[in-house]
Amino acid sequence: MIEKVHQYNLGNEKVVEKLIMEEDVNVIHMIFNKGEGLPEHFANAYVQMIVMRGTLSIQLDDQDNHKYQKGTILQIPFKTKMNVRNQDDETLELMVVKVFTEQMK
């Protein structure tokens, strides 16, 4: 078999699962219920957040909180401060793709 196959959680419980962790690219699947999210942190790569279900509440650097619905892809620059939360009733599901460049290594 040439391809690698990765399965991700299809449930509703909180999960942060690292699916692909290569040198230049990471793919992380996340599920958060209301009130859950990530600790505030700085992006360690160029980040693409794909909102697959629910509504993402995110504050970047000193901006106000913004909300993004399923079907949205956010591109977030390297070293951006991020505060990622689910502030809504519906379960939030994200696929996060991190791209690392030579300058980051």
C-alpha positions as CSV (number, residue, x, y, z in Angstrom):
1,M,0.0,0.0,0.0
2,I,1.4,3.4,-1.0
3,E,-0.9,5.6,1.0
4,K,-0.9,6.0,4.8
5,V,-4.4,6.0,6.3
6,H,-5.3,8.0,9.4
7,Q,-8.6,7.7,11.2
8,Y,-10.0,10.4,13.5
9,N,-12.5,10.4,16.3
10,L,-16.2,10.8,15.2
11,G,-17.6,11.4,18.6
12,N,-18.7,14.4,20.6
13,E,-16.3,14.3,23.6
14,K,-13.3,16.6,23.9
15,V,-10.3,15.4,22.0
16,V,-7.1,16.8,20.6
17,E,-5.6,14.1,18.5
18,K,-2.3,14.4,16.5
19,L,-3.0,12.6,13.3
20,I,0.1,13.5,11.2
21,M,3.3,14.8,12.8
22,E,5.8,15.2,10.0
23,E,8.8,17.5,10.0
24,D,7.1,20.1,7.7
25,V,3.4,19.5,8.4
26,N,1.2,18.6,11.3
27,V,-2.5,17.7,11.1
28,I,-4.4,17.8,14.4
29,H,-8.1,17.0,14.9
30,M,-9.9,18.7,17.8
31,I,-13.4,18.5,19.3
32,F,-14.6,20.9,22.0
33,N,-17.9,21.2,23.8
34,K,-19.2,24.5,25.2
35,G,-16.7,26.2,27.5
36,E,-13.8,24.0,26.3
37,G,-10.8,25.1,24.2
38,L,-7.0,25.5,24.1
39,P,-4.8,27.4,26.6
40,E,-3.8,30.7,25.2
41,H,-0.6,30.2,23.1
42,F,1.4,31.5,20.2
43,A,1.3,29.8,16.8
44,N,4.5,27.8,16.3
45,A,3.9,27.5,12.5
46,Y,1.6,28.9,9.8
47,V,-1.8,27.6,10.9
48,Q,-4.9,26.7,8.9
49,M,-8.0,26.0,11.0
50,I,-10.8,24.2,9.2
51,V,-14.1,24.5,11.0
52,M,-15.9,21.2,10.4
53,R,-18.8,21.6,12.8
54,G,-20.1,24.2,15.2
55,T,-18.8,27.7,15.8
56,L,-15.2,28.7,16.5
57,S,-14.7,31.6,18.9
58,I,-11.1,32.9,18.5
59,Q,-9.2,35.9,19.7
60,L,-5.9,36.6,17.8
61,D,-3.3,39.0,19.2
62,D,-5.1,42.1,20.5
63,Q,-8.2,41.7,18.2
64,D,-11.7,41.3,19.7
65,N,-13.1,37.8,19.8
66,H,-14.4,36.6,16.3
67,K,-16.8,33.8,15.6
68,Y,-16.5,31.5,12.5
69,Q,-19.1,28.9,11.4
70,K,-18.6,25.4,10.0
71,G,-17.4,25.6,6.4
72,T,-14.8,28.3,7.2
73,I,-11.0,28.0,6.8
74,L,-8.8,30.5,8.8
75,Q,-5.2,31.2,7.9
76,I,-3.3,32.3,10.9
77,P,0.3,33.7,10.6
78,F,3.3,32.3,12.5
79,K,3.8,33.7,16.0
80,T,0.2,35.0,16.3
81,K,-1.2,34.8,19.9
82,M,-4.3,32.6,19.8
83,N,-7.2,32.0,22.3
84,V,-9.3,29.2,20.8
85,R,-12.7,28.4,22.5
86,N,-16.1,27.0,21.9
87,Q,-18.6,29.5,23.5
88,D,-21.7,28.0,21.9
89,D,-24.0,25.1,22.6
90,E,-23.2,23.0,19.5
91,T,-20.0,20.9,19.5
92,L,-17.1,22.5,17.8
93,E,-14.9,20.3,15.5
94,L,-11.7,21.6,13.9
95,M,-9.0,20.2,11.7
96,V,-5.8,22.1,12.2
97,V,-3.0,22.0,9.6
98,K,0.4,23.5,10.7
99,V,3.0,24.2,8.0
100,F,6.6,24.6,9.1
101,T,9.2,26.4,7.0
102,E,13.0,26.2,7.1
103,Q,13.2,29.5,9.0
104,M,11.2,28.0,11.9
105,K,13.5,25.1,12.4
